[in-house]
Amino acid sequence: MIQVRQANEADVPGMLVIYNDIIQNTTAVYDYKPHSLEMRMYWFSEKTKSGYPVFVAETEGKVVGFSSIGPFRNWAAYKYSVENSVYVSSSARGKGIGRSLLKPLISAAEAMDMHTIIASIDDTNLPSLRLHQSFGFKEVASFQEVGYKFGRWLNLKFLQLILPTPLNPSAT
């Protein structure tokens, strides 16, 4: 049985294993080198300190996926926009875990009064594209040959979900 919950510091090593496998074997992350535990601990600490949620999916006490949201861009006027990430271990893909991890992110973004969620997805990552589209994300941009990995150029799609929040945005 899969349980989705807020992540804690003890989950970081499990998230690191998943993230490094994705770096080394997929185009879901446009990075070349695996991350260290210190790098992921810092990432988790910054998410927590900034009030952004991180969720994990676990089964039989093992982390099999994680998701998070964070700033889309750092300029002030983007304060109602976030970017999401959803990662599932290679052994657990195709079992609905991504769906279980994306749903609470959307709810968290609404609770934080965010207005839009952006997903940046490699154009060959059809399962992720379909997952996001099933939640109402729409493709809003496609960037050709913006990354290079595994001996080929990579294309990136931006998908967007507009939320019915905030009710009273402030300009400051």
ZIUR-V957406 format. One record per backbone hydrogen bond with DSSP energy under -0.5 kcal/mol. CO is the residue of the C=O (numbers start at 1). NH is the residue of the N-H. If there is no record, write none. Layout:
BEGIN
CO & NH
CO & NH
END
This chain:
BEGIN
1 & 60
3 & 58
5 & 56
8 & 11
9 & 12
11 & 15
12 & 16
13 & 17
14 & 18
15 & 19
16 & 20
17 & 21
18 & 22
19 & 23
20 & 24
21 & 25
22 & 26
29 & 31
36 & 40
37 & 41
38 & 42
39 & 43
40 & 44
41 & 45
42 & 46
43 & 47
44 & 48
45 & 49
46 & 50
47 & 51
47 & 52
48 & 51
53 & 69
54 & 7
55 & 67
56 & 5
57 & 64
57 & 65
58 & 3
59 & 62
62 & 59
64 & 89
65 & 57
66 & 87
67 & 55
68 & 85
70 & 83
75 & 78
76 & 79
78 & 81
80 & 115
80 & 116
81 & 72
82 & 118
83 & 70
85 & 68
87 & 66
89 & 92
89 & 93
90 & 93
92 & 95
96 & 100
97 & 101
98 & 102
99 & 103
100 & 104
101 & 105
102 & 106
103 & 107
104 & 108
105 & 109
106 & 110
107 & 111
108 & 112
109 & 114
110 & 113
115 & 163
116 & 82
117 & 161
118 & 84
119 & 121
119 & 159
121 & 157
122 & 125
124 & 126
125 & 129
126 & 130
127 & 131
128 & 132
129 & 133
130 & 134
131 & 135
132 & 135
132 & 137
133 & 136
138 & 160
141 & 158
142 & 144
143 & 156
147 & 154
149 & 152
152 & 149
154 & 146
154 & 147
155 & 123
156 & 143
157 & 121
157 & 159
158 & 140
158 & 141
159 & 119
160 & 138
161 & 117
161 & 163
END
